[in-house]
């Protein structure tokens, strides 16, 4: 690189564009000053290369740029001179800096000495060039772009130059710019001996040919690209479809695996269900999630475990092992209180009011504790309750303020009316096995002087502080009942005594008259070593038995003469040694047995909590004791539900704790009433004629409507979600009425529909408030246009409905669900009310449909029928409803109605036995499943998902 010169050498080529000879000659030597921007020079070079004509195709170019800060060098001049010698033309890029450059001056002198001025071309890049025609030379007083000394006598006539002063940026050097094409042609013309016009014409033609070739090539490449993309998309789609099918298959497999182990390994089953839904939210996975509350919850034992469990009347669960833990079932399996104990507790019992807790120890000691505040216990007293210092095996708090403590051989009655100072009222007869809840009956084993069991039990009466008095004997199986602490129990109301034995039999005795006990029935189970524990539900209608095979059996003993077997709960791996019902009767706690002879107490004891309804399992998380089959009505914020209807009761169900009764609304009897909330959430409507209640304070409803007293209760009632309108029917034979409820003090009747009907859920408004669906005289369905201050107008008919019993609009308003008296459920597109189209149908129910509800999310619907089944459906495709699950509800409920909460969290089902609530919020269910189970281990993952990398779902 020289200090004052740049060189671009253009190799000489023939007319066909091939190099001329093998000498390495060049067409031109280009000299330019560094004042011309190198990016502009490079762009100009590219333009020369891109000039397309048959006679000129330069391809070998080398650029030398002027740098004035470089010193002169003989070696550099030698290289420049070689380039000049091999070139036919010299092109000088004229500018003031180039004119002042000694290198440019020397190059021009060499050229004029060894070549001719006729082969010197000038490119004017900067400064001034002025040719004086009269003098036949440059006007050097005005010309500063060329060196005067070298160029003053070089030309006899005006030389050829090209004005490039406009070319200041690389962006201007575009092949599409006519100025650049013309300038390049000016340079190329003398090099090729062709005219400029001929060169430009050839360049344009070649350029057009090139563009056509490029377009054709691009079109071909585009077609090939589109074909490749289409093939790729097809392959990608097929791969994704195959992958989705694989995920669906794996999800269904995990649901099946979870179902098979849900009782024996509920923690693992929960993890598998979460992973199944994570892989694919199939109908099977969704149904399993909703039904997951039926899986037992497990309270794992701690340390040297001899677990004992009991429920308080307030719902707390106490578990005693190497310490004491208290659980609030509404908060899951995390304890609300935990403490360690110096001595192991062997028995546990709550006082009837749930405020005191008694613990029995291994040396006959009894501790009393205050549990008024569940999360904070206070010790009240410690007393040597049983004098023989043996292990306390049974504790019974009586309703009369006494505590009965029993060991294997003896026991005592304690007066705990002052829990801080308990005192003994006297010993129990030898070998006690049970005490009645009232404390007036004691059961003992009869043994001879040598301690041998005589095969029958003796009943004792206890009156006040008097000593027990024997009154009768009761035959029992010829086995030692006292070997386990819960083989004989009284029912909560006292009349029944259940006695279990090793021959897999439970005998029921009516002891309402203790002096004349009457045998009622014997219950038989199939177990290897007999039944070890029994327990009555709080209402005495259900009996739970625990056998040696680890199975809990439920029995309906509402009629003691004709007991019926119910569910069998198989999850324990050892004998079931203890059973306890929650105060509402909807949970059974079962504990592993402790064998005093063979067990060292270090095994993995656990307490299982089973959700039950009567003598059957259930997946409901709670049941409201609300009588009546009228549809459940949620407030718009989903925090309150009006249930039952006989009477209508209001319950808080906001998820912050157990449902709580708020109040009872005045109800017209007989027959009950339907109720519905207004859109403001502060008004509840019921009755015929229609009346409104102010629910600002739901604990004290205030009547808003004035006028005559109600005569009957509405049997079907729907409130418009947008307009202040309501539709109601008083009885199945009466016609429906439409009311304007804008003024809650005086609802106004707008019109009466030709719409009798038989059902509690056969009036439905569309979500946008413009349509009302109601049955017709012929059993079909009519759609009505509704508006405020105007009577309803017919909008269209559904032609094929038969005996409509229930109706529900989808959340988008385009789908109407219809349930008829044959048990058929059909889905209709009513986006055009005058021309409704049936989309899908299902006949899974075998009796008339009594309840229908659409989930606010639009993906689920719930149905109830006279066949007693409650079914949940996937209706993402209305043309093909897919049954998700038949909810396990502890039995059949043939007149149920259903409703979803507006937030989509709850499903409520009302029937004559109460209002049951299911959790249907999948996110909440998944969180609960994760909270109630430890993370799946790598070994478990490898067993059930061997082809997938370890990625626990609850991490």
Order of alpha helices (4+ residues) and beta strands (2+ residues): beta-beta-alpha-beta-alpha-beta-alpha-alpha-beta-beta-beta-alpha-beta-alpha-alpha-alpha-alpha-beta-beta-beta-beta-beta-beta-beta-beta-beta-beta-beta-beta-beta-beta-beta-beta-beta-beta-beta-beta-beta-beta-beta-beta-beta-beta-beta-beta-beta-beta-beta-beta-beta-beta-beta-beta-beta-beta-beta-beta-beta-beta-beta-beta-beta-beta-beta-beta-beta-beta-beta-beta-beta-beta-beta-beta-beta-alpha-alpha
